[in-house]
């Protein structure tokens, strides 16, 4: 298995990983302008880009996912709930769906809360073990912080969904599972993000202050510390769902 993390614009973290032996790969949360980097990395690894995934419709940056998918002839993927929102065709992802990357297997986890369509990607390397190795957590769970719940204007409802997603799906994973989030310090997609670009489920359970609360405490804490909305958010969302 190979794995690349790209620190990009607006403190965004993008990912490129897959199976070199079987020549398959996946690009996740591509930022507009970074498409050629993924193409070059695929050439270096001698792999095909089989999936291009956005973990949700982004509000803080312009996505390059759809353009990269068109450039390499791969399906562009979002959660299936976006079919009533976006103005173009895409491959809808389902909760629990397994994506084949040769010796690498990716399980889709639908984790609404930051946005209704948010997904996390649970990754296993079958050459090492059947157990999951790491999770790409998008804007659901960060290192030291939690995704913001207010982008739709339904803060309390989304904060409650975020609690259910994190406590019900992510914190039930083995503590050794590594965590790779969609942003690091400097992003407006959460408050108090660490500058460290990865962690583990166990470390976050022990030290992330939001992960030692009951639901009422979690919601209240999240709602009191919401960052300013990303500049040009509405413009970016409109571009990311436009035909």
N, C-alpha and C positions, 0 to 999 in steps of 0.2 A: 504494500500500500504506500502511496505517496500522499503528502498533505502540504498545502501551501496556504498561508494566511497573508492577506494583503491589507495593510493599513492605508486607507485612502482618504478621500475628502470628507470634511465634516465629522472627523473622528470615526468614520465608518470602517468596519472590518468585513472584508469579503473573503471567500474561501474557494479553493480549487483542490479537489482530492479525487482519488479513485484507485483503480487497480492497474498497475503498470504491466503486469503479466498478461492480463486479458485485454489491455488496451482500451479501458473504459474509464470515464471520468464525469464529474459534475461540477458546475460553477454555481456559486450561491451568493446572492446579494451583490451583484455586479453594479458598480457605479458608472454612470455615463462618462465616457472618456477613457475607461480602463479596458475596453473590449479587446484591444490588440494585445494587452498583457496576457490575457487568458489564452488567446490563440498561440502566442509564442511559447507559453508554458506547456501547452498541449503538444506542440511540435517537439519541444525538448524531451518530454516524457514519452513521446511516440504513442499518444493516446487520442481517441476520439472523444469529443465532448458530447455526451449522450443526453444530458439534462442540463437546463439552465433554470434555476429556481430563485424566485424572490420569496423570502419568508413572510412577506406581507406587502401590501401596497404602501410604498414609502412616502412619508410626508416631510422628510428632512433633506432629501437629495433626489436628483434625477436618476432613475434607474437605467442602467445599460443592459439589463437582462434580455429584453425583447430584441434589441439590436444584435447582441451577441448571438442569440439563438438563430436569428435570420442569417447571420454571416456564416455560421457553421452548419446550418441545416438541422439543428436540434430542436426538440420541443421546448417551448417556454412554459413554465409551470407556476401556478398560484393555487391556493386552496380553492376548492370547488365553489365555495360560497361567493366568490368574486364574479361568478357568471352573470349576476344581475347588476354588476357595478361597472366592470370594464367594457370598453367599446371595441374589443378585438377578440379573436379566437385564441384560446390557450388550452393547455392540458390541465384539467382540474385534479388536484391532489385530494385524497381521502384520508381521514384519520385511520391509522393502522396499516395503510398501504405500504408494501415493500417494493423498493426500487433496486433493480439488479445492476451492479457495477462489477461483474465478474466475481472475484473473491471478496469484494466489499458489498455489504448489504446496508441499505438505508431505510429506516422505518419512519414514516411520517407521523408526527404527533400534532394534532390540532390543539392549539393552546390559545384560545381567544382571551382577550383582556386588554392588551395594548391596542389591538384592533380586532374586529370580529374574525378576520381571515388569518390571523397569525398562526404559523406552524413552527415547530422545532423539528430537527432532523437527527435521529438517533442512529449512530453509525457503528457497525461491527466489521471487523476484519476476520473473515472466516479462516484464514490461514493461521491466525493466532488463537482465536477462541470464538465460540458462539455468543459469548456475553458481549454486551455493548461496550465500546471503547470510549466514545465521546459523543457529545450532543452539541450540535450547532443550534444555539438558543434564540437567534434573532433578537428581537427587542422585548422578549418576554422576561428573561432573567439575565442580568449583567453581573460582572464581577463587583461585588459589594453593593449592588443596587437592584432596583426593580424597574421594569418598563413603566412609562407614564400611561394613565388610563383615560386621558381627557380629550383626545383628538377628535372624537365625534360629538363632544358636548354632553355625554352621558356618563359623567365621571364615576358616580357611585356604582351604577350598574356594571360598568366595565371593570372597576376595581374589584368588585365581588367575583366577576368572572376570572380576573387575573389570579386572585387567590386560589380559586378552584383549579385553575390550570397548573399553577406552580406547585401547590401542595398535593394535588391529585395525580399529576403526571411526572413532574420533574423530580420532586423530592422523594418519590417512591423508587427512583433509580438507585442502583448500587452507589455507595459513596465514592468509590474509586473512579467512577465515570468522569471524564474530563469535560469541562464546560468551555465552549468557545462562543462568545456573544457577538451581537451585531454591531456593537459600539464600545468604545473605551472613553476615558476622561476627555472632556471637551465637547461631547454630544449633548444636545438638548432633549434627547429621547428618554432621559431619566435623571434623577438627582443623586449626586454623590458617587458617580461611576469611578472605579479605580482606573489608573493608567496601565495596570497590568492586563494584558490582552487574553488571559485564560485563567481558569481555576479548576476546581473539582466540585462535584456535588457535595461531598463531605465537608470540604473547607467552607463552602457557602452556608451549609446548614449550621456550621459551628459559629461562623463569624459575620455573616450577613445579617444585620439587625432586623430586617423585615421578615426573616425566616424563623423567628422565635416568638410569633404572635398568634393569637387566635384571630378569627376572621374579622371581628369588629375592630380590634386593635390595628390589624393590617390595613383595613380600608381607611380608618381615620388617619393613620400615619401617612398613608400614600396621598390622601387628598390635601393634607396640610402643607405638602412640600412639592408642589407641581412647578416645574421650571417654566419660563416664558415659552410661548409657542414658537416653533421654528420660523425664521424669516421666510416669506414667500411660500408658506406651507400650502395654501390653497392652490397656488400656481403649480407647485410641484406635484401635488396629488392629481390635479387636472391633466398634467402632461403624462403622468404615469398610467393613467387609465384611458387616455385618448386613443382614438382609432389611428 
